[in-house]
Amino acid sequence: MEEKVAILGCGWLGFPLARELKDLGYSINGSTTSDHKIKTLKDFGINSFLIKLFEERIKGDMANFLKDVNVLILNFPPNYRENPNQEFIKIINNLSHEIAKQPNIYVVYVSTISVFRKTHPITKYNEEHEPYSEFSKTQQLIEAEKIILRLKNKSSILRLGGLIGEDRHPIKYIAGREKLQNANTPINLIHQNDAIDIIKKLVAQKVRGIFHGVYPKHTSHQEYYSKIAEERGFSIPNYEKDKDKIGKIIESNITQQVLGFDYKYEI
Ligand SMILES: NC(=O)c1ccc[n+]([C@@H]2O[C@H](COP(=O)([O-])OP(=O)(O)OC[C@H]3O[C@@H](n4cnc5c(N)ncnc54)[C@H](OP(=O)(O)O)[C@@H]3O)[C@@H](O)[C@H]2O)c1
């Protein structure tokens, strides 16, 4: 029987992921919070579900969304723009109760490298480092990972760096800006296609653990964004002289070894 993958959050990363997994022969349940996207998902052969997670409840047909599913990909970020005081941990707790009803589902939680602190001097973090933060929002992200890892289900955490792709690049927002503060901060980015390939490996291999997706090139912000601006015809951003080098470097050698993964899309 064909395997079924449920993607909770068919957004910028989740929608192309859904299409690629569909092309590989998986049956796909995909969710969105937006009425108008239901038809688009259907048009690509995705079984589409209108699901929205709130702090108090889940709106939508979770039971059918998870029915007969082999792999569940949690692929939505907290929404602090719309709801600055959102208690993300409550959302993840509600969700974990639903997931626990289906203990045979393998769960991939797409998290973020924001769980790691920037430091001076720079710290290198690999998959085995324990994240720590004194900030409440980041603490919730760290706790969200722990909730997923505590499930009886086999589960994995994938922490991604800043996502870039054909239609998304930070240079669009920083081109021409003045007095940027982070001249010497190392970059930690990943191309959308590499992120999708790592998730495809997880879906195929169903391994338990913590994984990182960050392209192994960590030049400084100033060097990187000046070069990209020049290549793409944007105005070069201006940086203040940094006294200290503050930031972090996220390594992913363990992920590469365990999954047999090589980055293909140079940053
Ligand atoms: N963007 C980055 O640079 C970055 C960096 C590191 C990690 N990540 C992680 O990568 C994953 C994908 O990010 P993305 O950039 O593709 O996000 P995105 O474009 O904002 O897509 C998020 C998806 O989740 C859905 N969603 C949002 N809030 C929801 C809620 N409360 N309940 C149910 N569904 C909800 C959205 O619904 P609609 O379809 O209605 O919009 C959308 O389909 C996330 O887990 C994020 O934390 C992203």
The ligand as a Tripos MOL2 file, in Angstrom:
@<TRIPOS>MOLECULE
LIG
   48    52     1     0     0
SMALL
NO_CHARGES

@<TRIPOS>ATOM
      1 N1         11.1950   30.9140    6.9720 N.am      1 LIG1
      2 C1         12.3790   30.6630    7.5020 C.2       1 LIG1
      3 O1         13.3960   31.3210    7.2110 O.2       1 LIG1
      4 C2         12.5060   29.5250    8.4760 C.ar      1 LIG1
      5 C3         13.7100   29.3760    9.1650 C.ar      1 LIG1
      6 C4         13.8470   28.2920   10.0380 C.ar      1 LIG1
      7 C5         12.8090   27.3900   10.1990 C.ar      1 LIG1
      8 N2         11.6530   27.5840    9.5200 N.ar      1 LIG1
      9 C6         10.5700   26.6030    9.7140 C.3       1 LIG1
     10 O2         10.1770   26.0850    8.4520 O.3       1 LIG1
     11 C7          8.7930   25.7190    8.4890 C.3       1 LIG1
     12 C8          8.0840   26.2960    7.2790 C.3       1 LIG1
     13 O3          8.2050   27.6910    7.2580 O.3       1 LIG1
     14 P1          7.5910   28.5610    6.0580 P.3       1 LIG1
     15 O4          8.5120   29.6830    5.8320 O.co2     1 LIG1
     16 O5          7.2150   27.6540    4.9210 O.co2     1 LIG1
     17 O6          6.2530   29.1050    6.7680 O.3       1 LIG1
     18 P2          4.9530   29.7130    6.0530 P.3       1 LIG1
     19 O7          5.1810   30.0480    4.6310 O.co2     1 LIG1
     20 O8          4.4810   30.7980    6.9710 O.co2     1 LIG1
     21 O9          3.9020   28.5100    6.0830 O.3       1 LIG1
     22 C9          3.3310   28.0890    7.2750 C.3       1 LIG1
     23 C10         2.1830   27.1470    6.9750 C.3       1 LIG1
     24 O10         1.5760   26.7770    8.2160 O.3       1 LIG1
     25 C11         0.2130   27.2000    8.2310 C.3       1 LIG1
     26 N3         -0.0640   27.7370    9.5650 N.ar      1 LIG1
     27 C12         0.4040   28.8870   10.1010 C.ar      1 LIG1
     28 N4         -0.0850   29.0480   11.3420 N.ar      1 LIG1
     29 C13        -0.8740   27.9700   11.5790 C.ar      1 LIG1
     30 C14        -1.7020   27.5800   12.6770 C.ar      1 LIG1
     31 N5         -1.8110   28.3280   13.7730 N.pl3     1 LIG1
     32 N6         -2.3790   26.4230   12.5770 N.ar      1 LIG1
     33 C15        -2.2950   25.6570   11.4800 C.ar      1 LIG1
     34 N7         -1.5480   25.9840   10.3980 N.ar      1 LIG1
     35 C16        -0.8510   27.1370   10.4530 C.ar      1 LIG1
     36 C17         0.0930   28.2640    7.1500 C.3       1 LIG1
     37 O11        -1.2420   28.3270    6.6940 O.3       1 LIG1
     38 P3         -1.6610   29.1730    5.3680 P.3       1 LIG1
     39 O12        -1.4470   28.2080    4.2270 O.co2     1 LIG1
     40 O13        -3.0590   29.5340    5.5680 O.co2     1 LIG1
     41 O14        -0.7250   30.3470    5.3010 O.co2     1 LIG1
     42 C18         1.0760   27.7500    6.1180 C.3       1 LIG1
     43 O15         0.4900   26.7390    5.3470 O.3       1 LIG1
     44 C19         8.2530   26.2250    9.8200 C.3       1 LIG1
     45 O16         8.1430   25.1490   10.7090 O.3       1 LIG1
     46 C20         9.2980   27.2110   10.2920 C.3       1 LIG1
     47 O17         9.3850   27.2980   11.7100 O.3       1 LIG1
     48 C21        11.4670   28.6200    8.6690 C.ar      1 LIG1
@<TRIPOS>BOND
     1     1     2 1
     2     2     3 2
     3     2     4 1
     4     4     5 ar
     5     4    48 ar
     6     5     6 ar
     7     6     7 ar
     8     7     8 ar
     9     8     9 1
    10     8    48 ar
    11     9    10 1
    12     9    46 1
    13    10    11 1
    14    11    12 1
    15    11    44 1
    16    12    13 1
    17    13    14 1
    18    14    15 2
    19    14    16 1
    20    14    17 1
    21    17    18 1
    22    18    19 2
    23    18    20 1
    24    18    21 1
    25    21    22 1
    26    22    23 1
    27    23    24 1
    28    23    42 1
    29    24    25 1
    30    25    26 1
    31    25    36 1
    32    26    27 ar
    33    26    35 ar
    34    27    28 ar
    35    28    29 ar
    36    29    30 ar
    37    29    35 ar
    38    30    31 1
    39    30    32 ar
    40    32    33 ar
    41    33    34 ar
    42    34    35 ar
    43    36    37 1
    44    36    42 1
    45    37    38 1
    46    38    39 2
    47    38    40 1
    48    38    41 1
    49    42    43 1
    50    44    45 1
    51    44    46 1
    52    46    47 1
@<TRIPOS>SUBSTRUCTURE
     1 LIG1         1 GROUP 0 **** ****
